[in-house]
């Protein structure tokens, strides 16, 4: 196993986890065993990744900004990053709407299937929770998203992992370090530089546990699926989402090959551990430390670029989620509200999905919350909303896993594009967890 590349170890762990999950599903008491004795190891792994996410963002972004030496460079990098993220999100939404209008997966859905799904999921706690969160977000003022960027207590922001607030604080500190002069700033810059190196070494150590963690995560996902018939009924819808996500990955590879001038296959190989973790955790925020490690050490993006682009991307770049929303919204309308399928409503979906993606949390199933907001923006009947969300709830988790892979891949692609445009792309210098082990023995 020592000679195997990390991504192969993770793939083996995933495959064994799926097989183990199916075996446990067929054994009396197997589900309880997985939940009690296997799933906690996956939770521990995710907690460790979340543990280092905040110090990593803080250290890498402050160090990166202070290394720019010029405030005008921050504006240049920020504008390029946001403009590329918005552009790729628009492409994702358009791809999603094109596929769902072409295939029409919601046409001809049997009424008895709709009723069965409605009875099973309409009053599900998960559906109710997503509806409440969406209504709370929608009822906030039009500038609430802007207000939420500015923290009143940064320690509370650290505790709650409020990414945009942490990014703002790190940018603020970094800019102030530039303004007080290099001599006065040096002690604090050196501290954050050292902290960044320590946290990146933590990533290397945590990743030694990754193959076993994804085994636990995938086994738990498999035992959670208990209605194969409904999954099969939603197969065409699921295939539309999967097809759109594959096209989005191809679009990223095209950008890497044409603009960055790097081999798309090489790019996939280097970023694959982050993609596999994104699939297993369904959270781009939890995957962020690994994404940063892969982008900096294995793709050759300078820390000052990755430290800004990737944390911002984990919060505002939801290409896979936005693509899914376009398909899901139209699919739901095809099934239960066909009169709402107008060209104007689909334009509203494009705009709303784009805006909703910026404020979406980088956590599992955040896309469902965004979907409620998208549907309400086009006047979808309130009494049909629980049915609409219930309609796709059964397959949301596996599709969530896949669209998180696209989100993370998009973050890595954009970081390479920004680095290329700024001349901040260098030869990769991978580090192993035991690089300095002999020196300290």
C-alpha positions as CSV (number, residue, x, y, z in Angstrom):
1,X,0.0,0.0,0.0
2,X,2.9,2.4,0.7
3,X,3.8,2.4,-3.0
4,X,0.3,3.2,-4.2
5,X,-0.5,6.8,-5.1
6,X,-2.9,8.5,-2.6
7,X,-5.8,8.6,-5.1
8,X,-5.7,4.9,-5.7
9,X,-5.7,4.2,-1.9
10,X,-8.8,6.5,-1.6
11,X,-10.5,4.7,-4.6
12,X,-9.9,1.3,-3.0
13,X,-11.4,2.6,0.3
14,X,-14.4,3.9,-1.5
15,X,-15.1,0.7,-3.4
16,X,-14.7,-1.4,-0.3
17,X,-16.9,1.0,1.6
18,X,-19.7,0.6,-1.0
19,X,-19.4,-3.2,-1.0
20,X,-19.4,-3.3,2.8
21,X,-22.4,-1.0,2.9
22,X,-24.4,-3.3,0.5
23,X,-23.4,-6.4,2.6
24,X,-24.5,-4.7,5.8
25,X,-27.8,-3.7,4.2
26,X,-28.6,-7.4,3.7
27,X,-27.7,-8.4,7.2
28,X,-30.1,-8.0,10.1
29,X,-28.7,-5.3,12.4
30,X,-26.2,-4.3,9.7
31,X,-27.4,-0.7,9.4
32,X,-27.1,-0.2,13.1
33,X,-23.6,-1.6,13.2
34,X,-22.4,0.8,10.4
35,X,-24.1,3.8,12.1
36,X,-22.6,3.0,15.6
37,X,-19.2,1.5,14.8
38,X,-18.2,2.6,11.3
39,X,-19.7,6.0,10.5
40,X,-18.0,7.8,13.5
41,X,-14.6,7.3,11.9
42,X,-15.8,9.3,8.9
43,X,-17.2,12.0,11.1
44,X,-13.8,12.2,13.0
45,X,-12.0,12.7,9.6
46,X,-14.4,15.5,8.5
47,X,-14.0,17.2,11.9
48,X,-10.2,17.1,11.5
49,X,-10.5,18.8,8.1
50,X,-12.8,21.4,9.5
51,X,-10.5,21.9,12.4
52,X,-7.7,23.1,10.2
53,X,-9.8,25.0,7.6
54,X,-10.1,28.2,9.5
55,X,-6.4,28.6,10.5
56,X,-5.4,27.6,7.0
57,X,-7.5,30.3,5.4
58,X,-6.4,32.9,7.9
59,X,-2.7,32.1,7.6
60,X,-2.5,31.6,3.8
61,X,-4.6,34.6,2.9
62,X,-2.8,37.0,5.2
63,X,0.6,35.8,4.1
64,X,-0.5,35.9,0.5
65,X,-1.8,39.5,0.6
66,X,1.3,40.7,2.5
67,X,3.5,39.1,-0.1
68,X,1.9,41.1,-2.9
69,X,3.6,44.3,-1.7
70,X,1.1,46.4,-3.7
71,X,-2.5,47.0,-2.8
72,X,-3.4,47.5,-6.5
73,X,-2.6,43.8,-7.1
74,X,-5.3,42.8,-4.7
75,X,-7.9,44.5,-6.8
76,X,-6.5,42.9,-10.0
77,X,-6.6,39.4,-8.5
78,X,-10.0,39.9,-6.9
79,X,-11.7,41.2,-10.1
80,X,-10.2,38.3,-12.2
81,X,-11.3,35.7,-9.6
82,X,-14.9,37.0,-9.2
83,X,-15.4,37.5,-13.0
84,X,-14.2,34.0,-13.8
85,X,-16.3,32.5,-11.1
86,X,-19.5,34.3,-12.3
87,X,-18.7,33.3,-15.9
88,X,-18.3,29.6,-15.1
89,X,-21.5,29.6,-13.0
90,X,-23.4,31.1,-15.9
91,X,-22.1,28.4,-18.2
92,X,-23.1,25.7,-15.6
93,X,-26.7,27.0,-15.3
94,X,-27.1,27.3,-19.1
95,X,-25.8,23.7,-19.6
96,X,-28.3,22.5,-17.0
97,X,-31.3,24.2,-18.5
98,X,-30.3,23.1,-22.0
99,X,-30.2,19.4,-20.9
100,X,-33.4,19.4,-18.9
101,X,-35.4,21.1,-21.7
102,X,-34.0,18.8,-24.3
103,X,-34.5,15.5,-22.4
104,X,-37.7,16.5,-20.5
105,X,-37.2,13.9,-17.7
106,X,-40.3,15.1,-15.9
107,X,-42.7,14.4,-18.7
108,X,-44.9,11.3,-18.2
109,X,-44.0,10.7,-14.6
110,X,-46.6,8.2,-13.3
111,X,-49.1,9.7,-10.9
112,X,-48.8,6.8,-8.5
113,X,-45.1,7.4,-8.3
114,X,-45.7,11.1,-7.5
115,X,-48.1,10.1,-4.8
116,X,-45.7,7.5,-3.3
117,X,-42.9,10.1,-3.2
118,X,-45.3,12.7,-1.7
119,X,-46.4,10.3,1.1
120,X,-42.9,9.2,1.9
121,X,-41.0,12.5,1.9
122,X,-43.4,15.5,2.1
123,X,-43.4,15.5,5.9
124,X,-39.8,14.3,6.2
125,X,-37.8,16.2,8.8
126,X,-35.1,16.9,6.2
127,X,-37.5,18.4,3.7
128,X,-39.1,20.6,6.4
129,X,-35.7,21.8,7.7
130,X,-34.6,22.8,4.2
131,X,-37.9,24.7,3.6
132,X,-37.5,26.6,6.9
133,X,-33.9,27.6,6.2
134,X,-34.9,28.8,2.7
135,X,-37.7,30.9,4.0
136,X,-35.5,32.4,6.7
137,X,-32.9,33.3,4.1
138,X,-35.5,34.7,1.7
139,X,-37.2,36.8,4.4
140,X,-34.0,38.6,5.2
141,X,-33.4,42.1,3.7
142,X,-32.0,42.5,0.2
143,X,-28.6,43.5,1.5
144,X,-28.4,40.8,4.2
145,X,-25.8,38.9,2.2
146,X,-23.7,42.1,2.2
147,X,-24.2,42.6,6.0
148,X,-23.2,39.0,6.7
149,X,-19.7,39.6,5.2
150,X,-18.7,42.0,8.0
151,X,-18.2,40.3,11.4
152,X,-19.0,41.9,14.7
153,X,-17.0,39.3,16.6
154,X,-14.3,37.5,14.7
155,X,-13.9,34.8,17.3
156,X,-17.6,33.9,16.8
157,X,-16.9,33.8,13.1
158,X,-14.0,31.4,13.7
159,X,-16.3,29.2,15.9
160,X,-19.1,29.1,13.3
161,X,-16.6,28.8,10.4
162,X,-18.3,31.8,8.6
163,X,-16.0,31.7,5.5
164,X,-16.9,35.1,4.0
165,X,-16.4,36.9,7.4
166,X,-13.0,35.1,7.9
167,X,-11.9,36.0,4.4
168,X,-12.9,39.7,5.0
169,X,-10.9,39.7,8.3
170,X,-7.9,38.1,6.6
171,X,-8.0,40.6,3.7
172,X,-8.3,43.5,6.2
173,X,-5.4,42.3,8.2
174,X,-3.3,41.6,5.1
175,X,-4.0,45.1,3.7
176,X,-3.1,46.7,7.0
177,X,0.2,44.8,7.1
178,X,1.0,46.4,3.7
179,X,0.1,49.8,5.0
180,X,2.3,49.7,8.2
181,X,5.5,48.9,6.3
182,X,7.5,45.8,5.8
183,X,9.7,46.2,8.8
184,X,6.9,46.5,11.3
185,X,4.8,43.8,9.6
186,X,7.6,41.2,9.4
187,X,7.1,39.5,12.9
188,X,3.3,38.9,12.2
189,X,4.0,37.9,8.6
190,X,6.6,35.4,9.7
191,X,4.1,34.0,12.3
192,X,1.4,33.4,9.7
193,X,4.0,32.0,7.3
194,X,5.0,29.5,9.9
195,X,1.4,28.7,10.8
196,X,0.6,28.1,7.2
197,X,3.5,25.5,6.9
198,X,2.3,23.8,10.1
199,X,-1.3,23.5,8.9
200,X,-0.2,22.2,5.5
201,X,1.8,19.5,7.3
202,X,-1.3,18.7,9.3
203,X,-3.1,18.1,6.0
204,X,-0.4,15.6,5.0
205,X,-0.9,13.7,8.2
206,X,-4.7,13.8,8.1
207,X,-4.6,12.5,4.6
208,X,-2.9,9.3,5.8
209,X,-6.3,8.4,7.3
210,X,-8.3,9.3,4.2
211,X,-8.6,5.8,2.6
212,X,-10.1,4.5,5.9
213,X,-12.3,7.5,6.3
214,X,-13.9,7.3,2.9
215,X,-14.6,3.7,3.5
216,X,-16.6,4.7,6.6
217,X,-18.3,7.6,4.8
218,X,-19.4,5.6,1.8
219,X,-20.6,2.6,3.8
220,X,-22.8,4.9,5.8
221,X,-24.2,6.5,2.7
222,X,-25.1,3.1,1.2
223,X,-27.0,1.9,4.3
224,X,-29.0,5.2,4.3
225,X,-30.6,4.3,0.9
226,X,-33.7,2.2,1.6
227,X,-36.0,2.7,-1.4
228,X,-34.5,1.4,-4.6
229,X,-37.8,1.6,-6.5
230,X,-38.1,5.4,-6.1
231,X,-34.4,5.8,-7.0
232,X,-35.1,3.9,-10.3
233,X,-38.1,6.1,-11.0
234,X,-35.9,9.2,-10.7
235,X,-33.1,7.6,-12.8
236,X,-33.7,9.8,-15.9
237,X,-33.7,13.0,-13.8
238,X,-30.5,11.8,-12.1
239,X,-28.8,11.0,-15.5
240,X,-29.6,14.5,-16.7
241,X,-27.8,16.0,-13.6
242,X,-24.9,13.6,-14.0
243,X,-24.6,14.3,-17.7
244,X,-24.5,18.1,-17.0
245,X,-21.9,17.6,-14.4
246,X,-19.7,15.6,-16.7
247,X,-20.0,18.3,-19.4
248,X,-18.9,20.9,-16.8
249,X,-15.8,18.8,-15.9
250,X,-15.0,18.7,-19.7
251,X,-15.4,22.5,-19.8
252,X,-12.9,22.8,-17.0
253,X,-10.5,20.5,-18.7
254,X,-10.8,22.6,-21.9
255,X,-9.9,25.7,-19.9
256,X,-6.9,23.9,-18.4
257,X,-5.7,22.7,-21.8
258,X,-6.4,25.9,-23.8
259,X,-5.7,28.7,-21.4
260,X,-3.4,27.3,-18.8
261,X,-1.5,25.1,-21.4
262,X,-1.4,22.1,-19.1
263,X,-2.4,18.5,-19.8
264,X,-6.0,17.9,-18.7
265,X,-5.2,14.3,-17.7
266,X,-2.2,15.6,-15.6
267,X,-4.6,18.1,-13.9
268,X,-7.1,15.4,-13.1
269,X,-4.4,13.1,-11.6
270,X,-3.1,15.9,-9.4
271,X,-6.4,17.1,-8.1
272,X,-8.1,13.6,-7.8
273,X,-7.6,13.2,-4.0
274,X,-9.5,16.4,-3.4
275,X,-12.2,15.3,-5.9
276,X,-12.6,11.9,-4.2
277,X,-12.8,13.6,-0.7
278,X,-15.4,16.1,-2.1
279,X,-17.4,13.1,-3.3
280,X,-17.2,11.3,0.1
281,X,-17.9,14.4,2.3
282,X,-20.3,16.4,0.1
283,X,-18.7,19.5,1.5
284,X,-16.4,21.8,-0.4
285,X,-15.6,23.6,2.9
286,X,-14.5,20.3,4.6
287,X,-12.4,19.5,1.5
288,X,-10.8,23.0,1.3
289,X,-7.6,22.1,3.2
290,X,-6.9,19.2,0.9
291,X,-7.8,21.3,-2.2
292,X,-5.3,24.0,-1.1
293,X,-2.6,21.4,-0.5
294,X,-3.1,19.8,-4.0
295,X,-3.3,23.2,-5.8
296,X,-0.3,24.7,-4.2
297,X,2.1,21.6,-4.0
298,X,0.8,19.5,-7.0
299,X,-0.5,22.1,-9.5
300,X,2.1,24.8,-8.8
301,X,-0.2,27.7,-7.9
302,X,1.5,30.3,-5.7
303,X,0.2,30.5,-2.1
304,X,-0.8,34.2,-2.5
305,X,-3.2,33.1,-5.3
306,X,-4.5,29.9,-3.9
307,X,-4.9,31.5,-0.4
308,X,-7.4,34.0,-1.9
309,X,-9.0,32.2,-4.8
310,X,-9.8,28.8,-3.1
311,X,-11.5,30.1,0.1
312,X,-13.5,32.6,-1.9
313,X,-14.4,29.7,-4.3
314,X,-15.5,27.4,-1.5
315,X,-18.1,30.1,-0.6
316,X,-19.2,31.7,-3.9
317,X,-18.4,29.2,-6.6
318,X,-21.1,26.6,-6.7
319,X,-21.1,25.6,-10.4
320,X,-22.2,22.0,-9.8
321,X,-25.0,23.2,-7.4
322,X,-26.1,25.9,-9.8
323,X,-26.3,23.4,-12.7
324,X,-28.3,21.0,-10.5
325,X,-30.7,23.8,-9.5
326,X,-31.5,24.6,-13.2
327,X,-32.3,21.0,-13.9
328,X,-34.1,20.3,-10.6
329,X,-36.3,23.4,-10.9
330,X,-37.4,22.7,-14.5
331,X,-37.9,18.9,-13.7
332,X,-40.2,19.8,-10.7
333,X,-42.2,22.1,-13.0
334,X,-42.5,19.5,-15.7
335,X,-44.0,17.1,-13.2
336,X,-46.3,19.2,-11.1
337,X,-46.5,22.8,-12.6
338,X,-46.0,22.6,-16.4
339,X,-47.8,25.9,-16.9
340,X,-44.8,27.6,-15.2
341,X,-42.4,26.6,-17.9
342,X,-42.1,29.9,-19.7
343,X,-39.0,31.4,-21.3
344,X,-39.2,34.4,-18.8
345,X,-39.2,32.1,-15.8
346,X,-36.2,30.2,-17.1
347,X,-34.3,33.6,-17.4
348,X,-35.3,34.3,-13.8
349,X,-33.9,30.9,-12.8
350,X,-30.6,31.8,-14.4
351,X,-30.3,35.1,-12.5
352,X,-31.6,33.7,-9.2
353,X,-29.4,30.6,-9.2
354,X,-26.4,32.8,-9.9
355,X,-27.1,35.1,-7.0
356,X,-28.1,32.3,-4.7
357,X,-24.9,30.5,-5.3
358,X,-22.9,33.4,-3.8
359,X,-24.5,33.2,-0.4
360,X,-24.8,29.4,-0.3
361,X,-23.1,27.6,2.6
362,X,-20.4,25.1,1.5
363,X,-22.1,22.2,3.4
364,X,-24.0,19.1,2.4
365,X,-27.4,19.6,0.8
366,X,-27.1,23.4,0.8
367,X,-28.4,23.2,-2.8
368,X,-31.9,22.2,-1.6
369,X,-32.1,25.4,0.3
370,X,-31.0,27.4,-2.7
371,X,-33.5,25.5,-4.9
372,X,-36.5,26.6,-2.7
373,X,-35.3,30.2,-3.2
374,X,-35.1,29.7,-7.0
375,X,-38.5,28.2,-7.2
376,X,-40.1,30.9,-5.1
377,X,-38.5,33.6,-7.3
378,X,-40.6,32.3,-10.3
379,X,-43.9,32.3,-8.4
380,X,-44.0,28.5,-7.8
381,X,-47.2,27.8,-5.8
382,X,-46.3,27.7,-2.1
383,X,-48.6,24.7,-1.4
384,X,-46.7,22.7,-4.0
385,X,-43.2,23.5,-2.6
386,X,-43.1,20.6,-0.1
387,X,-44.2,18.2,-2.9
388,X,-41.6,19.6,-5.3
389,X,-38.7,19.2,-2.8
390,X,-39.9,15.8,-1.7
391,X,-39.9,14.8,-5.4
392,X,-36.1,15.0,-5.6
393,X,-35.2,14.5,-2.0
394,X,-34.6,10.7,-2.3
395,X,-31.7,11.2,-4.8
396,X,-30.4,14.5,-3.4
397,X,-27.5,13.0,-1.4
398,X,-25.8,11.0,-4.2
399,X,-26.2,13.9,-6.6
400,X,-24.9,16.3,-3.9
401,X,-21.8,14.2,-3.7
402,X,-21.2,14.5,-7.4
403,X,-21.9,18.2,-7.7
404,X,-19.5,18.9,-4.9
405,X,-16.8,17.2,-7.0
406,X,-17.6,19.7,-9.8
407,X,-17.5,22.6,-7.3
408,X,-14.0,21.6,-6.1
409,X,-12.7,21.0,-9.6
410,X,-14.0,24.5,-10.6
411,X,-12.1,26.1,-7.7
412,X,-8.9,24.4,-8.7
413,X,-9.4,25.3,-12.4
414,X,-10.0,29.0,-11.6
415,X,-7.0,29.2,-9.2
416,X,-4.8,27.9,-12.1
417,X,-6.3,30.4,-14.5
418,X,-5.8,33.4,-12.1
419,X,-2.3,32.2,-11.3
420,X,-1.5,31.9,-15.1
421,X,-2.8,35.4,-15.8
422,X,-0.7,36.9,-13.0
423,X,2.5,34.9,-13.7
424,X,2.1,33.0,-10.4
425,X,2.2,29.5,-11.8
426,X,5.4,27.5,-11.1
427,X,6.7,24.0,-11.2
428,X,4.9,21.8,-8.6
429,X,6.9,20.9,-5.5
430,X,5.0,18.1,-3.7
431,X,5.8,17.6,0.0
432,X,5.3,14.4,2.0
433,X,4.4,14.1,5.6
434,X,7.8,12.7,6.6
435,X,10.0,15.0,4.5
436,X,11.8,16.3,7.6
437,X,11.3,13.2,9.8
438,X,15.0,12.0,9.6
439,X,16.3,15.5,10.5
440,X,14.3,15.7,13.7
441,X,14.9,12.1,14.9
